[in-house]
Each structure stands twice: as C-alpha cells, then as structure tokens.
C-alpha cells in the first residue's frame, strides 16, 4: 500500500473516531430542575422530578406555544431504589431524565429522621451528570408538595425556591445553602451539622429554620427562625439581620450591617475543653418607636448593651438546645478543634458526640460587642412633655 493510501486511511479513521459516541440530541433530553424524595409504601422510596416543558417556556418568553400550558411537569415514581424509580419515569415521559440542571433536592422529614439521608443522596453523589452545586433541603412535610406550589412571580416552582434560598444576606434566619458537595462532606465526618429547612405556607415557601443532624446522620429536630439566627452567629455566617429591643416605652429596631466571630479554646484538659466565642456586631438604627433621644451618648451605649444582651441570650438558648436536647454540634466547635488543636481533637473525637458525649458537657462562654454606627436621618425624637 502506498504512503498516500495509508495516510488517507489514517485520516478517515481519525475523522470517524472524533465523533461523540454517546451524544444525545438536546431536544431528546428531559431536563430535571428539581427533585423531591419521600417515603413510599412497604419501605420503598417515592421520587419526584420536576421537568421543564420547553414549548411552554418558549410561549411565556417569546410569544409562542400554548399560553395556558404549564412550564413544568412533575413526575413521580416509586421503587426500592431511587435508580429504579428514575428508570420507571421513562414509561411516563417522552424524554429520559437528565440531571445536569438539577438545582434543588428536597428530602422529607420522615426520611431524614430515620437516618436515610445517606441512602437517598447516594444516587445523586454517584451520578456523573449530577451537579455538586445542587442545594439540599429538608421539608417539614411531604417533599413533593413543595414542587407543586404556584409562585406568583417565577415561572417554575424550583426557580422560586432556588431564588429564596439565596437570601441569607437579607435574612439572618436562613442557613446558608447546603450544596450537594457540602452535604457529602458532612456525611463523611463524625459530627453534627445543619441543613436548611423548607416548609410550605399556602402558595409560598419558608426557608426560615434549619434541620439539625447528629453524628449518627439522623435528624434530631428543627431550629426555628430565632434559633437559626443564633446558630448563624456561632458559625460566623451572619451577613445582615434585624433585632428589636425595648427602649423608652417602644420598640427600637437595630439593623445588623456586619458581624464576625472568633473562637478560642483551652484544651489543657482534653476531656473538658472550654470555649470562648466572641462576636462583634456593627449596625444602625433602622426604625424607632421609642421616645428616647438617640443623640444622647448614654442612650447609644444603652442600645448597644441591650443588643449585646439579646444576641447573647439567643446564642445561649440555641447552645442549650444543641447540647442538652439534640446533643449535636451544629455550630462548628469540632471543626475549630480539628483545625487548631489537632492533637487534643484526636484524643476526644470519638467521644465528642458519641461515647462520653463531651460536646454536651463542654463549657462555652459567649461574648458580644456591639457598635452602633448610624442613628438614622431623624435628628432627634422629642421626649414627652416638650
């Protein structure tokens, strides 16, 4: 065979090999944007996928398609494994599920309390299509119901849920999003953690609160809005917030503009570590129904003092709940020991939440230092009688 023919044959084979052997046309994919996992009958799992309906989305954005068509379709299937349930959906949809655009994974409270969160997330961890940035949430009721809400602004329920979950910078009672990658890390470690709670109120969702898990990966319970706020102060994830205090016969709202926290520990006795959590807060007077003079330096100091007391009380309340009721370190003390006192941590890590349960016995001192920077645009509130 001549050199020319050999080169021509080689080029032909290279051209054939360059194609995508596993290519699937985009119009043949069923794009899943949200998932919900509930407990089924007889030990089975109930898996719900929210599929985008491209023709309806086009109709809403470009004037085409049927104007009354829904922009999404929820499909539910059951199976002893989630993989089998997902395969069953091919019997009901014209396009097989494609998970690369999955943004939300909602796990029901029932499954979380039974310690099955590792099992139900296993499919998503293993699937090469799955995005590690997908957000994991725990529902306070049936998970699939949250994919059926009718948001007034967003086209898709998942869009609405996803946008709401991005509001920790505006609300101190929302836990920062727990991505699939972060939850996977939690599940590989031996200490407690918290995942955002999601609940339904009519056609609205609430993400104010958190689900607390112990080192055994079982959900212990929920934290309400104020407790979640206190947990965020412990974790150093507060970006903004609002606190109401009583002053001069009326409420004064202190707007938190920034906050930071530092942890220190004494580990001379590794079986009884002592922690100091120092929180620094800066903010403004956002609103006042009080008749005190906010230009008076003594009044400003009193406001700062009362904000200190309120934050400190909230933090001690949630600490007591985590130590005595849930016995789960969801505030990151174990992470601090592992990073800063490694030798001491290695001695006690097996007894931190298990064994001797040292977390529930350790002493934690909370210090709060508040600085008020701006009192607002009104110069003075006139006291009564003037």
SVG drawing of the C-alpha trace seen along z (x, -y; Angstrom):
<svg xmlns="http://www.w3.org/2000/svg" viewBox="-55 -72 60 75">
<polyline fill="none" stroke="black" stroke-width="0.4" points="0.0,0.0 1.3,-3.4 2.2,-6.1 -0.6,-8.2 -3.2,-5.5 -2.0,-4.8 -2.3,-8.5 -5.7,-8.8 -6.9,-5.7 -5.5,-7.1 -7.2,-10.4 -10.5,-8.7 -10.3,-6.6 -9.4,-9.7 -12.5,-11.5 -14.7,-8.6 -13.2,-8.4 -13.7,-12.2 -17.5,-11.9 -19.3,-11.8 -20.2,-8.1 -22.7,-8.8 -24.1,-12.0 -27.8,-12.7 -29.6,-15.5 -30.7,-18.3 -34.3,-18.0 -34.3,-14.4 -33.4,-15.2 -35.8,-15.6 -34.3,-18.4 -34.8,-17.9 -34.6,-21.1 -35.7,-19.8 -36.1,-16.6 -38.1,-15.5 -37.8,-12.3 -40.5,-10.9 -41.1,-7.7 -43.2,-5.3 -45.2,-2.2 -43.6,1.0 -40.2,-0.5 -40.0,-1.9 -38.9,-5.4 -41.1,-7.9 -39.1,-10.0 -40.5,-13.2 -38.7,-15.0 -39.7,-18.4 -39.2,-18.5 -39.1,-21.7 -41.6,-21.9 -39.6,-23.7 -42.6,-24.6 -44.4,-26.3 -41.3,-28.2 -40.9,-29.4 -44.5,-30.5 -44.0,-32.6 -40.8,-34.2 -41.2,-34.6 -44.9,-34.6 -45.0,-31.1 -46.6,-27.9 -49.9,-27.5 -50.4,-30.4 -52.1,-28.3 -49.6,-25.5 -47.7,-24.7 -44.0,-25.4 -43.2,-22.3 -44.3,-18.7 -43.9,-16.8 -43.5,-13.0 -43.5,-10.6 -42.3,-7.0 -41.7,-4.5 -39.0,-1.9 -36.9,-0.1 -34.0,-2.2 -34.1,-5.7 -32.2,-4.5 -35.1,-2.1 -37.7,-4.8 -35.9,-7.1 -35.9,-4.4 -39.6,-3.9 -40.2,-7.5 -39.2,-6.6 -42.5,-4.8 -44.4,-8.1 -42.3,-10.7 -41.2,-11.0 -37.7,-12.1 -35.5,-10.3 -34.4,-12.3 -31.3,-14.4 -29.9,-15.7 -27.2,-18.1 -29.5,-21.1 -31.0,-19.8 -30.9,-22.8 -32.8,-21.5 -33.0,-18.2 -35.7,-18.1 -35.7,-15.3 -38.7,-14.6 -38.5,-15.0 -39.6,-11.3 -36.6,-10.0 -34.2,-12.4 -35.3,-11.4 -35.0,-7.7 -31.3,-8.2 -31.8,-7.5 -30.3,-10.7 -27.1,-8.9 -29.1,-6.3 -31.3,-8.8 -28.5,-11.0 -26.3,-8.1 -27.7,-8.2 -27.0,-11.9 -23.5,-11.6 -22.6,-8.8 -24.4,-10.1 -21.8,-11.8 -24.5,-14.1 -25.3,-15.5 -24.1,-18.9 -22.3,-19.2 -23.7,-22.7 -27.3,-21.4 -28.9,-22.6 -30.1,-20.1 -33.1,-20.9 -35.2,-19.1 -39.0,-19.5 -41.1,-19.8 -43.9,-17.8 -44.2,-15.9 -41.4,-16.9 -43.1,-16.5 -45.8,-19.0 -43.2,-21.8 -42.7,-21.2 -46.4,-21.9 -46.6,-25.4 -47.8,-28.2 -45.3,-31.1 -46.7,-34.5 -43.6,-35.8 -41.3,-32.9 -42.3,-30.5 -41.1,-27.4 -41.6,-26.4 -37.9,-25.4 -36.9,-28.8 -38.8,-30.4 -37.3,-28.0 -33.8,-28.5 -34.1,-32.3 -35.5,-32.3 -32.6,-30.2 -30.1,-32.8 -31.4,-35.4 -29.1,-34.8 -27.6,-38.2 -31.0,-39.7 -32.3,-37.4 -30.3,-36.1 -32.8,-33.2 -31.8,-31.4 -29.0,-28.9 -26.5,-29.4 -27.3,-26.9 -26.1,-23.4 -24.8,-22.2 -24.6,-18.6 -20.8,-18.7 -21.0,-20.2 -23.6,-17.7 -21.4,-14.9 -18.6,-16.2 -20.8,-16.3 -21.8,-12.7 -18.2,-11.6 -17.4,-13.3 -18.3,-12.3 -20.0,-15.4 -23.3,-17.2 -24.4,-19.6 -27.4,-21.7 -29.2,-21.8 -31.8,-24.4 -35.4,-23.6 -38.1,-24.3 -41.9,-24.4 -45.0,-25.4 -47.4,-28.1 -50.3,-28.3 -48.6,-29.0 -45.4,-30.3 -42.3,-28.6 -40.5,-29.5 -36.7,-28.8 -36.5,-30.2 -35.1,-27.4 -32.7,-24.5 -32.7,-20.8 -30.1,-19.5 -28.3,-16.2 -26.2,-14.3 -23.0,-12.3 -25.2,-9.2 -26.6,-11.1 -30.1,-11.1 -32.1,-14.3 -32.6,-15.3 -35.1,-18.2 -35.6,-21.6 -34.4,-25.1 -36.9,-27.9 -36.1,-31.3 -34.5,-32.9 -32.6,-29.7 -31.2,-29.6 -30.2,-33.2 -28.3,-32.3 -26.7,-29.3 -25.5,-31.6 -23.8,-33.9 -22.0,-30.9 -21.0,-29.8 -19.9,-33.3 -22.3,-33.2 -24.4,-36.3 -24.3,-38.9 -27.3,-41.1 -30.1,-41.0 -32.6,-42.9 -33.1,-42.9 -35.9,-44.5 -35.3,-45.9 -37.5,-47.8 -36.4,-51.4 -38.3,-54.2 -41.7,-52.6 -41.4,-51.5 -39.5,-49.2 -36.3,-50.2 -35.0,-48.1 -31.3,-47.6 -30.2,-46.7 -27.1,-44.5 -24.9,-45.6 -21.9,-43.3 -20.9,-40.6 -17.9,-38.5 -17.0,-35.8 -13.8,-34.3 -13.4,-31.1 -10.7,-30.3 -10.3,-27.2 -8.5,-25.9 -7.6,-22.3 -5.2,-21.6 -7.8,-19.0 -8.7,-17.5 -11.7,-15.8 -13.1,-19.1 -12.3,-21.8 -13.5,-25.3 -14.5,-27.6 -14.9,-31.4 -17.0,-32.6 -16.5,-36.4 -19.0,-38.1 -18.5,-41.6 -21.6,-43.4 -21.9,-46.7 -25.2,-48.3 -27.6,-51.1 -30.9,-52.2 -33.3,-51.1 -36.5,-52.2 -37.6,-53.7 -41.0,-53.9 -39.3,-55.0 -39.2,-58.5 -35.6,-58.3 -33.0,-60.8 -30.8,-58.8 -28.3,-61.6 -27.5,-61.1 -24.3,-59.1 -25.7,-57.3 -28.7,-56.2 -26.5,-54.9 -24.5,-52.9 -27.7,-51.5 -28.9,-50.4 -25.6,-48.6 -25.8,-47.0 -29.3,-45.7 -28.4,-44.4 -25.5,-42.6 -27.8,-41.0 -30.3,-39.9 -27.8,-38.3 -26.1,-36.6 -29.4,-35.2 -30.3,-33.8 -26.9,-32.2 -27.1,-30.6 -30.6,-29.3 -29.6,-27.5 -26.4,-26.2 -28.5,-24.7 -30.8,-23.1 -28.0,-21.6 -26.1,-20.4 -28.9,-19.0 -31.7,-18.1 -30.2,-17.3 -26.6,-16.5 -25.4,-17.6 -22.5,-20.0 -24.1,-22.0 -22.1,-25.2 -18.7,-24.1 -16.8,-23.6 -15.4,-20.3 -14.2,-21.9 -12.3,-24.5 -10.6,-21.8 -9.7,-19.8 -8.1,-22.8 -6.5,-24.5 -5.9,-21.8 -5.4,-18.7 -3.7,-16.5 -6.4,-17.3 -9.1,-16.6 -7.7,-13.2 -7.9,-12.2 -11.6,-13.1 -13.2,-12.9 -14.8,-9.5 -16.3,-10.8 -17.4,-14.2 -21.0,-13.3 -20.8,-9.6 -19.4,-7.7 -18.9,-10.2 -20.7,-12.9 -18.2,-15.6 -19.9,-18.2 -23.0,-18.2 -20.8,-18.8 -18.2,-21.3 -18.3,-24.9 -18.9,-27.7 -18.6,-31.4 -20.3,-33.8 -19.1,-37.5 -20.9,-40.0 -19.6,-43.5 -22.0,-45.8 -21.1,-49.1 -23.8,-51.5 -22.5,-53.4 -25.5,-55.4 -28.6,-56.5 -30.7,-57.5 -31.8,-60.6 -34.0,-62.0 -32.0,-64.3 -33.9,-63.9 -37.0,-62.3 -38.8,-64.8 -39.4,-63.4 -42.9,-63.6 -43.9,-66.9 -41.8,-69.1"/>
</svg>
